[in-house]
Amino acid sequence: MSEFPPCPECKSEYTYEMGALLVCPECAHEWNPAEVSSDSETAKVIKDSAGNVLADGDTVTIIKDMKVKGSSTTLKVGTKVRNIRLVDGPGDHDIDAKMDGFGPMNLKSSIVKKA
């Protein structure tokens, strides 16, 4: 067992030190261990409009009518969105979802409420 942390890319436990960096022999990823530990501490927490913390796989509901760009229909208040994924999307859109009748779309966490 290695005395170094596992690779952040492939989770291999066979990492080794090369100078100031750690190296993974399986995926060839190189990283600075000081930077990785500080990044994990500052993980972004995404909250809904009521302040509840969201996670991948949650079900949320839309809290206000929303026009869908490129479509003549709108998403109505109370529409359920199942199995969301949290992403760093375009602009301030941070939820990726597949909606019945609309297909895949990006949503803002400020217009949804955890169901």
C-alpha positions in Angstrom: 0.0 0.0 0.0 1.3 3.4 -1.0 1.9 6.2 1.6 0.5 8.7 -1.0 -3.1 9.5 -1.7 -4.9 7.8 -4.6 -5.1 9.4 -8.0 -7.9 12.0 -8.3 -8.6 10.9 -11.9 -8.7 7.1 -11.8 -8.5 6.4 -8.0 -5.5 4.2 -8.5 -3.6 3.5 -5.3 -0.2 3.0 -7.0 0.8 6.7 -7.0 4.4 7.8 -6.6 6.3 11.0 -6.0 8.3 12.7 -8.7 9.8 15.9 -7.5 7.1 18.2 -6.1 4.3 16.3 -8.0 2.6 13.0 -7.5 2.2 10.7 -10.6 -0.2 7.9 -11.4 1.4 5.1 -13.4 -2.0 3.8 -14.7 -3.4 7.0 -16.2 -0.3 9.2 -16.3 -2.0 12.0 -14.4 0.3 14.4 -12.6 -0.9 16.7 -9.8 0.3 18.8 -6.9 -1.0 17.3 -3.7 -1.3 20.7 -2.0 -3.7 21.9 -4.8 -5.9 18.9 -4.7 -6.5 19.0 -1.0 -7.5 22.7 -1.2 -9.8 22.1 -4.1 -11.8 19.4 -2.3 -12.4 21.7 0.6 -13.9 24.4 -1.6 -16.5 22.2 -3.3 -19.4 24.2 -4.7 -22.7 23.6 -2.9 -25.8 24.1 -5.0 -29.0 25.1 -3.2 -32.6 25.5 -4.5 -34.8 28.6 -4.1 -35.8 27.6 -0.5 -32.1 27.0 0.5 -32.2 23.2 0.5 -29.0 21.5 -0.7 -29.4 19.7 -4.0 -27.7 16.5 -5.0 -27.4 14.4 -8.2 -30.6 12.2 -8.7 -32.9 14.5 -6.7 -36.4 15.4 -7.9 -37.3 19.1 -8.0 -40.4 21.1 -9.0 -40.5 24.3 -11.0 -41.6 27.3 -8.9 -42.6 29.8 -11.7 -43.7 29.6 -15.4 -40.7 29.4 -17.7 -40.6 30.1 -21.4 -38.5 27.5 -23.3 -36.3 29.0 -25.9 -37.0 27.6 -29.4 -40.4 26.3 -28.4 -43.9 27.8 -28.3 -44.9 26.0 -25.1 -43.9 26.9 -21.5 -43.0 25.0 -18.4 -45.7 25.5 -15.9 -45.5 25.9 -12.1 -45.4 22.6 -10.3 -43.8 20.6 -13.2 -41.7 17.8 -11.7 -38.2 17.2 -12.9 -36.8 13.8 -11.9 -33.2 12.6 -11.7 -31.3 15.9 -12.0 -27.6 16.2 -12.5 -25.6 19.1 -11.0 -23.2 20.6 -13.5 -21.2 23.8 -14.1 -23.3 24.8 -17.1 -23.5 27.8 -19.3 -24.1 31.1 -17.5 -25.6 30.4 -14.1 -27.4 27.3 -15.2 -26.3 24.6 -12.8 -28.8 21.8 -13.3 -28.9 19.4 -16.2 -32.2 17.5 -16.7 -34.2 15.5 -19.2 -37.8 16.7 -19.1 -40.8 14.8 -20.5 -42.0 16.5 -23.7 -39.1 18.8 -23.9 -35.9 16.7 -23.9 -32.6 17.6 -22.3 -32.3 21.1 -20.9 -30.3 23.3 -18.4 -32.0 24.9 -15.5 -31.1 27.5 -12.8 -31.3 26.3 -9.2 -33.1 29.6 -8.3 -36.3 28.5 -10.2 -36.6 25.0 -8.6 -37.6 23.6 -5.2 -36.6 20.2 -3.9 -39.6 17.9 -3.9 
